[in-house]
């Protein structure tokens, strides 16, 4: 998911605070890692580069919501637990990166946003290491028999680094400087989030592997679980908990976040298939080539156009001409319009939540986020 | 690692307490999982079967050490934190299983101790599911194009279930009913343990993939990090922390545990290669076929016998005759005796620790464990 960065007063300060916290969390682990040798230390160095180069969408949502809730409720008092909020916001970014890493292992991806991901970097470096070692080794026959193991080594690094980031996330939650009751609420939230995200990842893989039937309802649930929960619900609920907001407000924020999250996810699918590749920078037919089960495809399957689309769906060798042919069919059969209507439904439900229970200052944070949905090109 | 179960007074009661705690930890998650559909719930059901079928080596070591320390220090007082000790002991079993699962994904293993592991079970069930779905589906062409994805689906289940068990381990540590200071010490211990285990796993994979040079020192460090730390040092240190033992005692236990752990690991290697397959039940040449970098092989590489051994090392198609030939060479070149002498060194260092700082009651727990090393056949 891409959320275009917006100039909002105070956002630069927030970014700096989040970045400092993340630098601290990763830096102390990266230093400790050197005691275990260069390969282990390299995992932390690469993870640090990748995490610190992120846009901090989730931590920013948490902190802006937290600050808005504080402003609403405690105009005169000192903000409660603000330092802790920053540490939880940073931990959520580590969680995001742990999920991305294991997702990349599962999908066999070596690249993210046009750059090598951690696995891609390890793979490139393993090539060099293997060459260096072969040159100095006495037993070249053996070494050459083992060439081609770089991918295994690199993907192992992805699994292991994901494990360590998942551990680091829990360490931050477990050590949060909060009354025990509040810490337990955040730990509950973390557990709920991991369960839903894992359930979503499993559904996504089951759909892709043809293990789970690709009906629309399953695809919508998968989108919500896999991304919306940890991207929107987690930071919003954490902000409400830390700011001491009513449970009613926390629930309204979570519901609004789920609707917005699903809208973003559906729009991602529309952009991937119908968007301008010069703007979003991705292969315009990659979803079709991969046979990705989206809401667009789920609708198309229910129309007579599917007999024309199906032969091309999931074909890695799909040509540009074939891709354009499929895209025309997806528009003509109403799949594009159908998904647009799903997005509108989600946005209406989102707006309904906003105007009912959510305090005005927080409403602006949410509207600002929702505004990024409109006119999105990437 | 196999540690033969010994009849020790009270062990049955401890096993029951640990089993009840694990049933609770897994049971509540397994029930909650049903809300996310049958495939997600299946992960928890399979994990529960596997975890509850274990021997509880690590939780038993923790509890027996804890009880012995309590007996030593507080003959009259109520035991401190005993319920919490049981919950930490159970959490360590979940951590063990999380490591096993990710290790099985990394090694591509589908079987453990002669039975399908979680991945093997998911793979078998995916075959059935895929057939069921194909029979009922409208689009059989597509489905058959996707057959063969069962392994991907099953290994994804292994990664995701490992993540959830790692999360569950942290949840137990984070929620431990202890003064905050003590809880933080256990969290430090957990972090240290995960770092070393991950570093050990990475070394093991690097050795296997030919990325890291297979010298003896690296292999011994790998054995210690990958298994000894979480199997011996973690339960022993946790027991000392929970029982309120002096830091000197905690350190002596950890050092003794590391020596014993390495001795067990080296003996595993000897048994795999030179042991009686009717007793240990494994393929007697699997380590040689896989090209596993052990201390035996590291020694053999430094002898002239290596020119005779090398052509057979890491050959999946190794015949029984060739295997016996290699085994004879490994004995004749002194590799077997060398590793036996390494084990003796570790046991001497272990005994030295025992007789210096460790209280007598705990000494018996450790000697009981060490006694299982002698005459081990599996």
Interface residues (C-beta under 8 A of the other chain):
Chain A: X32 X33 X36 X37 X39 X40 X43 X102 X105 X106 X126 X129 X130 X133 X137 X139 X141 X142 X143 X145 X146 X147 X149 X150 X152 X153 X156 X157 X159 X160 X162 X163 X164 X166 X167 X170 X171 X173 X174 X175 X180 X183 X184 X187 X190 X191 X194 X195 X196 X198 X199 X201 X202 X203 X205 X206 X208 X209 X210 X211 X212 X213 X225 X291 X310 X313 X314
Chain B: X32 X33 X36 X37 X39 X40 X43 X102 X105 X106 X126 X129 X130 X133 X137 X139 X141 X142 X143 X145 X146 X147 X149 X150 X152 X153 X156 X157 X159 X160 X162 X163 X164 X166 X167 X170 X171 X173 X174 X175 X180 X183 X184 X187 X190 X191 X194 X195 X196 X198 X199 X201 X202 X203 X205 X206 X208 X209 X210 X211 X212 X213 X225 X291 X310 X313 X314
